[in-house]
Amino acid sequence: METKLEPLLLTIDFGTQSVRTSVYNKQGEVLAQEKEKYQPPYFSLLPNYAEQDPHLYYESLCRCLKRLTSVNASLMPNLKALTLTCFRDSAVILDKDNKVIRPTILWIDQRTAECKKPLPWYHRFMFWIVGMGNTVTFNRQRSVANWIQENEPENWAKTNKYISISTYFNWLLTGSMRDSASNYAGHYPINFRHRAWYKNPEKHFKGQIFGIKASMLPELVKEGDLIGNINEAAASETGLPIGLPLYATGSDKSCETLGLGVLDDQTAAISYGTASTVETTRTKYTSSEPFLPGYSSCIPGYYNMDIQVYRGYWMINWFLKEFGGKEVNDIIISDVSADDFNRKLSLVPPGSDGLVLQPYWGPGLARPLAKGAIIGFSDSITQEHFYRAIIEGIAYALREGLEHFEKKIHHYIPRIRIAGGGSQSSEICQITADIMGREVQRVQTCETSSLGAAIAGFLAIGEFKTPKEAVEAMVHPQDVFKPVETAHRKYDYLYTRAYEKMYPRLKGIYRDIKNYNKEMEKEARFEKFFGK
């Protein structure tokens, strides 16, 4: 009698710093894993720029998969499917022969378009009436498509396809240029409620903001649908079996939320990654805060409310490099818990002796004028105070986001689950519980983006009947951090009396600084290409 093989699923998880490939079983256990760091993670032609050749990521994936498949050959016959999750809002532009025209401008890049050509007056009036004028302007300026049209018209003239980088990987692996709506969180003309492109986006009153033609966009499929099968070329390059099916899932943050087991709005998911986010999940479409949409989840029928601290735990590396005397990469360190500074967090009291940081090292949709700020310095402030204030400042910003959710859905969210590099530190988890004033849980892994992609994959191939059944089988809470009341009272005071008041009172100054920096960027670009 033939023995039935245990069904296994392979996940690909593209992060901003590295790619990770993992083999999972239905119990949520990792049976094999390989990781490949990008060399370098990105390059910068000018300050605040961040670009990378998208094929470098694919070459890193091929090396990673070659190791995984050769070392774990005995697991390959058990593989039932493959899923892929990826960082968001980073587009690849292709010519008519599907060749890459220029390096990908990454989500952490902070360049802006000028958008001198205005939208039609009646649309501008509509946005102004509902208080969306500044938000629409910021979205237009942050759209990479608009920047390329203004600054590289010769490249835009050659552009035949404008696709998410995840779609590019799907195409390389299967020859199919399809993807899910969940992978189009960012600057694309998409209606997340309906998981569909806006019709005629060049003229649609919202779609036109992003400057992308309908003909440039790929086919959207439902999460859980088949993207395609591994083709001969990809099999040769990666070691994967020819014909292995690749199923649609979603973005890294959505997969992280699923990997934390968050299927309803009684629990929030916090990710302490390069971008730090707070999310929750609903079956009803709900915008995250005024003028910020909800996103399609990585599983059909669900939506994620999502608020992001743009450069989140990237700031940890910034601090360690600039002030901590550490030689680190530009992107968030892989093992935050191992750093000396985390072991010293307990030497600084909750609230960092009144040092309060607002972590807007990159502006967001709700605060397009924002810059980073820190107040409360005195001669008693040390490096350790500054480090703890960064940790606290990011948690303050996520608490603010969580409270926006609660206002939208009209109820308190009592629980938090936490993932990402920062979650490896128990000290950081405790600070989070104290600032939020609610219980924080860790699950069996901090790499919940890969775990979520595996859960979505097993659902896609019918190994579980419902998302709830899959989560109960594959997500296993491990550690619980309860808020300390004395610490929470201190944080409440600083959050309400200092943190929440900082942006409204600095907003005008931020506007002037932004105008100054824009002029400096123009000068730098002129000098780079034409000389002094």
Buried (B, 14 or more C-beta within 10 A) or exposed (E): EEEEEEBBBBBBBBBBBBBBBBBBBBEBBBBBBBBBBBEEBBEEEEEBBBBBBBBBBBBBBBBBBBBBBEEBEEBBEBBBBBBBBBBBBBBBBBBEEBEBBBBBBBBBBBBBBEBEEEBEEEBBEBBEEEEBBBBBBBBBBBBBBBBBBBEBEEBBEBBBBBBBBBBBBBBBBBBBBBBBBBBBBBBBBBBBBEBEBBEEBBEBBBBBBBBBBBEBBBEBBBBBEBBBBBBEEBBEBBBBBEEBBBBBBBBBBBBBBBBBBBBEBEBBBBBBBBBBBBBBBBEEBBBBBEBBBBBBBBBBEBBBBBBBBBBBBBBBBBBBBEEBEBEBBBBBBBEBBEBEBBEBBEEBEBBBBBBBBBBBBBBBBBBBBBBBBBBBEEEEBBBBBBBBBBBBBBBBBBBBBBBBBBEBBEEEBEBBBBBBBBBBBBBBBBBBBBBBBBBBBBBBBBBBBBBBBBBBBBBBBEBBEEBEEBBEBBBBEEEEBEBBEEBBEBBBEBBEEBBBEBBEEBEEEBEEEBEEBEEEBEEBBEEEEEEE
